[in-house]
Amino acid sequence: MQALKNHHRANVLLLYNYYKSWTPGEVEDGKKHTALMVNNLESLGYTVRVAEFWKDVHSAVHGYNPAEWIVFNWCEGIEGEVGGDARICRDLDQLGFTYTGNAPTTLRLSVEKGRAKKVLQRWNIPTPEGREFKSAAGLTSWDKFPVIVKPVSQHCSMGVTREAVVHDIDALRKRIAYIIETFHEAALVEQFIAGREINVGVWGNGRPRMLPLREIDFSMIPDPMHQLVTWDSKWSPDSTEWHSMPVITEVKTSTAMRARIENIVLNTYRVFECRDYARVDLRIDADDQPYVVDVNPNPDITYDGGFMGACKAAGYDYGEAISTIVQMAVARRNRRQALFNTLQQRRQMTTMLAAQQA
């Protein structure tokens, strides 16, 4: 267990949104996780309030003074709004709040998978070869198979099924058309990397740290082309895939491989200008070459989520991990306030000297 020493007991406004499409079970699950986070923060001396909303951030935080409250941004999206999590942060910025997690530019970049891939390529971070298609007619040639086809702006593995991996150009055209017709957005086509999949949590600012690795165990799936994290494997408890992809929490890698992963992951974190926390997903091919396949600056941080699993492996209990994230936001607010005070003092000194010389 990591002892928390001299942490700043802040007032924390837990910003939490709901979807009208949620089932009663999903609503109850949300309430359970919210209560758990509140109880853990309060046990560490924080004053906590919950602000729940559907789409309007302004009404949710109305009446709270940005100088007195840190917003714990626990919003993973907005119902029916692509990039809604980025819009929430823009609203909070405009209102003057300091909040946990990433800035809107980083959140928006991660949603635009085609642009994100170009950023990775520009900075020579290994990523599978890929391209965005706005129509199936735009595909004139492609010679590197197999490939995986995804919606360009969806998250949580939306649209990712075993049928997403295709092996010839005719099947590729059909899959691109399916994605566009189903999700009403462009399709991202990228080379499918058969091999291991490792998720890496990162947190911190200035000198970010990589958390312990977590690997998807594909040993129950014999076909390498089916070894991928699908929508069903994440969200369909009745599916075969849900029960066939446990997580390996003690990942076996060589020292050299771990160093390569750390270098790639931390570079990705910095290139995307991540702050506080994020997750980077990698595929590793038969030649032990890691590739970045996804950058998630807003990963699941519920008690039993993957990111918190990595925090626990690093020695943090749930309250300590959440408090650590809060303290990152507190430090940003303190630095900003100190800079503002310094500038004010300089202005006052300049004004005083000008008056004396007059």
Steps between C-alpha positions, in 0.01 A plus 500: 500500500623846409473747790362840412701770671424873513240487225291814459147430621305664223131552445414253226201532270442157347361571153303204376263464204237244413342371179123497460536172312647321803316200637396498869789264564748741341359789704539300819855405404583867442365595843704223662826617341425864581437422867822297512706788364337753735554278804865440415574870455314601815690237699819684404371837624359651180174691492306346211185601315346323200381693194298278267379610157392375161638752246518847660823544696424861594193420707680211671781717639293816557552638849846351548794740516785392265751645748372268774414175322700250297282319247559128483399446139343156486322545167596251228274654236167661420207299374467537122795742473829394343783663694264600780768452765710769329204739498452450874859607561467803273199608705691452825794700361268785405351498848846518659501159671806287560409138428663160501602328181587612153440822312243522218762503224641166616156346545390613155816370333450154648147483356618590150683173439617590150664821624640322805670246273659781299635651822655167599656462156632856501683436827631159386305313765437149367137451402337270243477642151155647454277740314160664541230440236185710462356268236560148371552649157812671632670164533683436172775271625628338817759225516576450870263249655353418743357836603257612767225752424362729773274804522731800506343680798335239721641373828458194728567268201177607330476323165787264579394139447681199361359601159701824527813307396497441124737326262438624147404819320139402426433424867676824590271706275195335656622563852577867429149539355351327806680731743396814311137391468473381862684777683464787252867583512824410326675167543856455620682217325824381656724201475395236751786402729462139605658443838487618859295796625628698796331796669718752679376754751703818537459784746677815607607836365849620421650157567217251433529143622395177337281276713533118500412336169174313442462247219193352333522121528412356157596142589137380478465637145696274260450705183749794498259697280242488779739613769375854541304697758147528362188682611354174632812420699456829688125545525308174436513271806301232315750478214770240456759775457414653839618181672798422278728803550615529862767754593853396590615724784855363524624552147808310392742701288873531471672799655581626152138468385371680809745783434380526137139508612572767759681717246216471246224556755656802671582659163138447395375656825714807442427534126125497570561754779328276751476608862402334829422155355442306178525151354696387194410173328765301314510198272825303486572292192691172464826691462446675836431834337252707705246718316273766650142421395308736729556796729230544764533822703168430674515134607261326736598584860231311684610283790513183291621662176828429330673825591425453869617141470838636393499748791429217743788300351721804566398496869219755512157427637201665330487806726872560471490477121205739469664738749822493299308615192330777702838620626626534142216744432563681829865545402397650164265743670769599751756559224255709303410705807867550589571622146203736516621638834850553362368690199280713725796588720707597196221722369466668837876553521510645148213735582666611825835568331329698224322711763825568685672615180213731399 
